[in-house]
Structures are given as C-alpha cells and as structure tokens.
C-alpha cells in the first residue's frame, strides 16, 4: 500500500504531550519553517478555533497591523 504524501508545503502528524506538558515539533516542520534550537515560537489558542503555533519572527507584520490601527474618528 502506498504511503499518502501531503501536498507540497503541507505537513500533518500526530504528536504526544509529554509528562511535563511539552511537545516535539517534527523535524520536517522545523525544516519547513527554518526553526532552530533556541528560536522563539508564538502559541495562539482559542477555545472555538483551536491552537496555532507560529515562528515568532513571522508575527512582526501581525503585531504591526494590530497595534498600528488608528482609532476611528468621531463624527
């Protein structure tokens, strides 16, 4: 039986939470995003939408967009 391969740029895996609550980011994902030991990651969690983990350096634009929004002008 052939092993299914996800589309280019995609990865899926099951991971186990260790006794200290830690997870291991699979090597394929670390390679895909250039994650090295000591790099910072940002964990986003929403009860309705789930958990997302982003390389911290990829969030600069997100933070710029969120925190640079001008207040709506009063009429």
N, CA, C and O atoms as CSV, one atom per row, in Angstrom:
chain,resi,resn,atom,element,x,y,z
A,1,UNK,N,N,0.853,-1.184,0.000
A,1,UNK,CA,C,0.000,0.000,0.000
A,1,UNK,C,C,0.891,1.237,0.000
A,1,UNK,O,O,1.853,1.297,0.766
A,2,UNK,N,N,0.595,2.219,-0.836
A,2,UNK,CA,C,1.396,3.430,-0.964
A,2,UNK,C,C,1.123,4.361,0.210
A,2,UNK,O,O,-0.015,4.496,0.660
A,3,UNK,N,N,2.168,4.993,0.692
A,3,UNK,CA,C,2.046,5.962,1.770
A,3,UNK,C,C,1.550,7.284,1.184
A,3,UNK,O,O,2.118,7.786,0.214
A,4,UNK,N,N,0.490,7.848,1.773
A,4,UNK,CA,C,-0.045,9.111,1.296
A,4,UNK,C,C,0.911,10.240,1.644
A,4,UNK,O,O,1.408,10.312,2.768
A,5,UNK,N,N,1.165,11.110,0.696
A,5,UNK,CA,C,2.047,12.248,0.906
A,5,UNK,C,C,1.209,13.515,0.815
A,5,UNK,O,O,0.462,13.700,-0.146
A,6,UNK,N,N,1.331,14.396,1.821
A,6,UNK,CA,C,0.546,15.637,1.750
A,6,UNK,C,C,1.038,16.520,0.611
A,6,UNK,O,O,2.155,16.339,0.124
A,7,UNK,N,N,0.216,17.471,0.183
A,7,UNK,CA,C,0.632,18.398,-0.877
A,7,UNK,C,C,1.883,19.170,-0.469
A,7,UNK,O,O,2.171,19.307,0.720
A,8,UNK,N,N,2.615,19.668,-1.443
A,8,UNK,CA,C,3.825,20.456,-1.199
A,8,UNK,C,C,3.528,21.610,-0.237
A,8,UNK,O,O,2.534,22.319,-0.396
A,9,UNK,N,N,4.386,21.790,0.746
A,9,UNK,CA,C,4.218,22.877,1.699
A,9,UNK,C,C,3.251,22.576,2.824
A,9,UNK,O,O,2.955,23.454,3.633
A,10,UNK,N,N,2.754,21.352,2.891
A,10,UNK,CA,C,1.816,20.939,3.941
A,10,UNK,C,C,2.433,19.795,4.718
A,10,UNK,O,O,3.273,19.064,4.193
A,11,UNK,N,N,2.021,19.636,5.968
A,11,UNK,CA,C,2.507,18.522,6.790
A,11,UNK,C,C,1.436,18.195,7.809
A,11,UNK,O,O,0.779,19.091,8.339
A,12,UNK,N,N,1.263,16.937,8.080
A,12,UNK,CA,C,0.321,16.502,9.105
A,12,UNK,C,C,0.978,15.399,9.922
A,12,UNK,O,O,1.643,14.522,9.369
A,13,UNK,N,N,0.795,15.442,11.231
A,13,UNK,CA,C,1.364,14.421,12.112
A,13,UNK,C,C,0.597,14.421,13.419
A,13,UNK,O,O,-0.018,15.417,13.799
A,14,UNK,N,N,0.643,13.302,14.092
A,14,UNK,CA,C,0.127,13.271,15.457
A,14,UNK,C,C,1.338,13.399,16.377
A,14,UNK,O,O,2.393,12.822,16.115
A,15,UNK,N,N,1.175,14.155,17.447
A,15,UNK,CA,C,2.255,14.333,18.405
A,15,UNK,C,C,1.716,14.026,19.791
A,15,UNK,O,O,0.517,14.138,20.042
A,16,UNK,N,N,2.609,13.642,20.683
A,16,UNK,CA,C,2.214,13.284,22.032
A,16,UNK,C,C,2.700,14.357,23.005
A,16,UNK,O,O,3.825,14.845,22.902
A,17,UNK,N,N,1.834,14.711,23.946
A,17,UNK,CA,C,2.215,15.635,25.004
A,17,UNK,C,C,2.921,14.823,26.083
A,17,UNK,O,O,2.385,13.837,26.589
A,18,UNK,N,N,4.146,15.258,26.427
A,18,UNK,CA,C,4.931,14.553,27.427
A,18,UNK,C,C,4.447,14.840,28.840
A,18,UNK,O,O,3.554,15.665,29.036
A,19,UNK,N,N,5.033,14.162,29.830
A,19,UNK,CA,C,4.593,14.315,31.218
A,19,UNK,C,C,4.744,15.739,31.760
A,19,UNK,O,O,4.050,16.108,32.707
A,20,UNK,N,N,5.628,16.536,31.184
A,20,UNK,CA,C,5.806,17.924,31.619
A,20,UNK,C,C,5.008,18.893,30.751
A,20,UNK,O,O,5.203,20.105,30.850
A,21,UNK,N,N,4.108,18.382,29.900
A,21,UNK,CA,C,3.289,19.230,29.038
A,21,UNK,C,C,4.014,19.675,27.781
A,21,UNK,O,O,3.522,20.555,27.074
A,22,UNK,N,N,5.164,19.096,27.484
A,22,UNK,CA,C,5.946,19.500,26.327
A,22,UNK,C,C,5.559,18.694,25.085
A,22,UNK,O,O,5.111,17.550,25.175
A,23,UNK,N,N,5.746,19.330,23.924
A,23,UNK,CA,C,5.555,18.644,22.651
A,23,UNK,C,C,6.837,18.791,21.840
A,23,UNK,O,O,7.644,19.685,22.096
A,24,UNK,N,N,7.017,17.918,20.872
A,24,UNK,CA,C,8.157,17.994,19.965
A,24,UNK,C,C,7.641,18.442,18.607
A,24,UNK,O,O,6.712,17.848,18.059
A,25,UNK,N,N,8.246,19.492,18.066
A,25,UNK,CA,C,7.907,19.938,16.715
A,25,UNK,C,C,8.656,19.011,15.762
A,25,UNK,O,O,9.884,18.951,15.809
A,26,UNK,N,N,7.936,18.282,14.892
A,26,UNK,CA,C,8.599,17.329,13.998
A,26,UNK,C,C,9.682,17.993,13.138
A,26,UNK,O,O,9.559,19.154,12.749
A,27,UNK,N,N,10.727,17.243,12.857
A,27,UNK,CA,C,11.866,17.733,12.075
A,27,UNK,C,C,11.416,18.322,10.740
A,27,UNK,O,O,11.917,19.368,10.324
A,28,UNK,N,N,10.482,17.663,10.071
A,28,UNK,CA,C,10.009,18.160,8.775
A,28,UNK,C,C,9.427,19.571,8.903
A,28,UNK,O,O,9.614,20.405,8.017
A,29,UNK,N,N,8.729,19.830,9.993
A,29,UNK,CA,C,8.132,21.150,10.215
A,29,UNK,C,C,9.218,22.154,10.588
A,29,UNK,O,O,9.203,23.287,10.106
A,30,UNK,N,N,10.157,21.751,11.439
A,30,UNK,CA,C,11.273,22.654,11.778
A,30,UNK,C,C,12.036,23.038,10.527
A,30,UNK,O,O,12.399,24.201,10.351
A,31,UNK,N,N,12.284,22.069,9.652
A,31,UNK,CA,C,12.983,22.354,8.392
A,31,UNK,C,C,12.153,23.273,7.496
A,31,UNK,O,O,12.688,24.200,6.889
A,32,UNK,N,N,10.850,23.015,7.414
A,32,UNK,CA,C,9.953,23.794,6.564
A,32,UNK,C,C,9.971,25.269,6.949
A,32,UNK,O,O,9.943,26.140,6.079
A,33,UNK,N,N,10.017,25.551,8.253
A,33,UNK,CA,C,9.941,26.927,8.739
A,33,UNK,C,C,11.278,27.475,9.217
A,33,UNK,O,O,11.349,28.594,9.724
A,34,UNK,N,N,12.341,26.685,9.057
A,34,UNK,CA,C,13.665,27.149,9.465
A,34,UNK,C,C,13.779,27.353,10.968
A,34,UNK,O,O,14.487,28.254,11.420
A,35,UNK,N,N,13.094,26.531,11.741
A,35,UNK,CA,C,13.117,26.641,13.202
A,35,UNK,C,C,14.360,25.930,13.730
A,35,UNK,O,O,14.603,24.758,13.441
A,36,UNK,N,N,15.137,26.677,14.515
A,36,UNK,CA,C,16.384,26.169,15.080
A,36,UNK,C,C,16.268,26.108,16.600
A,36,UNK,O,O,15.429,26.796,17.181
A,37,UNK,N,N,17.108,25.283,17.258
A,37,UNK,CA,C,17.100,25.262,18.729
A,37,UNK,C,C,17.284,26.677,19.284
A,37,UNK,O,O,18.141,27.428,18.818
A,38,UNK,N,N,16.490,27.024,20.262
A,38,UNK,CA,C,16.552,28.346,20.872
A,38,UNK,C,C,15.631,29.369,20.246
A,38,UNK,O,O,15.428,30.437,20.824
A,39,UNK,N,N,15.059,29.080,19.075
A,39,UNK,CA,C,14.122,30.012,18.438
A,39,UNK,C,C,12.859,30.153,19.281
A,39,UNK,O,O,12.450,29.224,19.978
A,40,UNK,N,N,12.255,31.329,19.202
A,40,UNK,CA,C,11.003,31.589,19.903
A,40,UNK,C,C,9.833,31.253,18.984
A,40,UNK,O,O,9.870,31.534,17.786
A,41,UNK,N,N,8.795,30.650,19.558
A,41,UNK,CA,C,7.559,30.378,18.844
A,41,UNK,C,C,6.436,31.088,19.579
A,41,UNK,O,O,6.530,31.326,20.783
A,42,UNK,N,N,5.390,31.423,18.871
A,42,UNK,CA,C,4.218,32.060,19.462
A,42,UNK,C,C,3.067,31.071,19.410
A,42,UNK,O,O,2.729,30.558,18.343
A,43,UNK,N,N,2.466,30.804,20.560
A,43,UNK,CA,C,1.330,29.895,20.628
A,43,UNK,C,C,0.065,30.738,20.746
A,43,UNK,O,O,-0.055,31.579,21.636
A,44,UNK,N,N,-0.867,30.501,19.844
A,44,UNK,CA,C,-2.165,31.169,19.866
A,44,UNK,C,C,-3.219,30.117,20.194
A,44,UNK,O,O,-3.198,29.024,19.629
A,45,UNK,N,N,-4.129,30.435,21.091
A,45,UNK,CA,C,-5.165,29.468,21.468
A,45,UNK,C,C,-6.524,30.135,21.525
A,45,UNK,O,O,-6.664,31.243,22.043
A,46,UNK,N,N,-7.515,29.460,20.993
A,46,UNK,CA,C,-8.894,29.919,21.000
A,46,UNK,C,C,-9.766,28.695,21.215
A,46,UNK,O,O,-9.670,27.722,20.468
A,47,UNK,N,N,-10.617,28.739,22.231
A,47,UNK,CA,C,-11.438,27.565,22.542
A,47,UNK,C,C,-12.251,27.081,21.346
A,47,UNK,O,O,-12.441,25.877,21.171
A,48,UNK,N,N,-12.731,28.007,20.525
A,48,UNK,CA,C,-13.568,27.636,19.386
A,48,UNK,C,C,-12.757,27.206,18.168
A,48,UNK,O,O,-13.197,26.342,17.409
A,49,UNK,N,N,-11.562,27.804,17.969
A,49,UNK,CA,C,-10.809,27.550,16.745
A,49,UNK,C,C,-9.615,26.627,16.921
A,49,UNK,O,O,-9.112,26.088,15.935
A,50,UNK,N,N,-9.147,26.428,18.151
A,50,UNK,CA,C,-8.044,25.512,18.385
A,50,UNK,C,C,-6.738,26.224,18.701
A,50,UNK,O,O,-6.733,27.367,19.158
A,51,UNK,N,N,-5.633,25.534,18.452
A,51,UNK,CA,C,-4.297,26.010,18.784
A,51,UNK,C,C,-3.496,26.210,17.507
A,51,UNK,O,O,-3.551,25.390,16.590
A,52,UNK,N,N,-2.761,27.295,17.457
A,52,UNK,CA,C,-1.850,27.561,16.348
A,52,UNK,C,C,-0.485,27.905,16.912
A,52,UNK,O,O,-0.389,28.564,17.947
A,53,UNK,N,N,0.569,27.468,16.244
A,53,UNK,CA,C,1.936,27.778,16.663
A,53,UNK,C,C,2.643,28.403,15.472
A,53,UNK,O,O,2.681,27.824,14.386
A,54,UNK,N,N,3.208,29.597,15.683
A,54,UNK,CA,C,3.877,30.336,14.614
A,54,UNK,C,C,5.316,30.628,14.998
A,54,UNK,O,O,5.612,30.829,16.176
A,55,UNK,N,N,6.218,30.656,14.022
A,55,UNK,CA,C,7.557,31.172,14.330
A,55,UNK,C,C,7.396,32.632,14.755
A,55,UNK,O,O,6.712,33.401,14.080
A,56,UNK,N,N,8.016,33.015,15.860
A,56,UNK,CA,C,7.820,34.355,16.407
A,56,UNK,C,C,8.187,35.436,15.405
A,56,UNK,O,O,7.506,36.459,15.332
A,57,UNK,N,N,9.263,35.231,14.622
A,57,UNK,CA,C,9.687,36.268,13.674
A,57,UNK,C,C,8.681,36.471,12.548
A,57,UNK,O,O,8.745,37.485,11.853
A,58,UNK,N,N,7.764,35.545,12.353
A,58,UNK,CA,C,6.751,35.718,11.310
A,58,UNK,C,C,5.573,36.558,11.792
A,58,UNK,O,O,4.661,36.844,11.016
A,59,UNK,N,N,5.582,36.954,13.056
A,59,UNK,CA,C,4.445,37.676,13.620
A,59,UNK,C,C,4.638,39.182,13.616
A,59,UNK,O,O,3.735,39.911,14.027
A,60,UNK,N,N,5.782,39.668,13.167
A,60,UNK,CA,C,6.051,41.107,13.176
A,60,UNK,C,C,4.953,41.861,12.425
A,60,UNK,O,O,4.438,42.856,12.934
A,61,UNK,N,N,4.591,41.411,11.239
A,61,UNK,CA,C,3.549,42.087,10.462
A,61,UNK,C,C,2.207,42.016,11.177
A,61,UNK,O,O,1.451,42.987,11.166
A,62,UNK,N,N,1.902,40.888,11.796
A,62,UNK,CA,C,0.654,40.741,12.549
A,62,UNK,C,C,0.586,41.788,13.660
A,62,UNK,O,O,-0.425,42.476,13.807
A,63,UNK,N,N,1.656,41.910,14.436
A,63,UNK,CA,C,1.671,42.881,15.518
A,63,UNK,C,C,1.584,44.308,14.984
A,63,UNK,O,O,0.880,45.143,15.554
A,64,UNK,N,N,2.288,44.589,13.904
A,64,UNK,CA,C,2.220,45.911,13.298
A,64,UNK,C,C,0.787,46.248,12.892
A,64,UNK,O,O,0.309,47.358,13.124
A,65,UNK,N,N,0.112,45.277,12.286
A,65,UNK,CA,C,-1.262,45.502,11.841
A,65,UNK,C,C,-2.203,45.738,13.027
A,65,UNK,O,O,-3.054,46.627,12.977
A,66,UNK,N,N,-2.052,44.955,14.076
A,66,UNK,CA,C,-2.954,45.046,15.222
A,66,UNK,C,C,-2.730,46.336,16.007
A,66,UNK,O,O,-3.685,47.022,16.371
A,67,UNK,N,N,-1.466,46.661,16.264
A,67,UNK,CA,C,-1.174,47.780,17.159
A,67,UNK,C,C,-1.023,49.129,16.461
A,67,UNK,O,O,-0.900,50.149,17.138
A,68,UNK,N,N,-1.029,49.164,15.145
A,68,UNK,CA,C,-0.898,50.447,14.464
A,68,UNK,C,C,-2.218,50.938,13.897
A,68,UNK,O,O,-2.257,51.960,13.212
A,69,UNK,N,N,-3.286,50.230,14.171
A,69,UNK,CA,C,-4.585,50.668,13.676
A,69,UNK,C,C,-4.955,51.990,14.351
A,69,UNK,O,O,-4.817,52.143,15.565
A,70,UNK,N,N,-5.421,52.929,13.550
A,70,UNK,CA,C,-5.830,54.222,14.074
A,70,UNK,C,C,-7.216,54.093,14.672
A,70,UNK,O,O,-8.056,53.317,14.214
A,71,UNK,N,N,-7.420,54.879,15.708
A,71,UNK,CA,C,-8.739,54.916,16.337
A,71,UNK,C,C,-9.725,55.518,15.334
A,71,UNK,O,O,-9.365,56.435,14.595
A,72,UNK,N,N,-10.956,55.019,15.298
A,72,UNK,CA,C,-11.955,55.607,14.395
A,72,UNK,C,C,-12.190,57.072,14.774
A,72,UNK,O,O,-12.278,57.417,15.953
A,73,UNK,N,N,-12.286,57.905,13.774
A,73,UNK,CA,C,-12.530,59.322,14.025
A,73,UNK,C,C,-13.979,59.538,14.417
A,73,UNK,O,O,-14.897,58.933,13.863
A,74,UNK,N,N,-14.157,60.429,15.400
A,74,UNK,CA,C,-15.522,60.746,15.833
A,74,UNK,C,C,-16.153,61.703,14.842
A,74,UNK,O,O,-15.484,62.565,14.272
A,75,UNK,N,N,-17.450,61.539,14.649
A,75,UNK,CA,C,-18.157,62.405,13.706
A,75,UNK,C,C,-18.584,63.685,14.347
A,75,UNK,O,O,-19.193,64.530,13.692
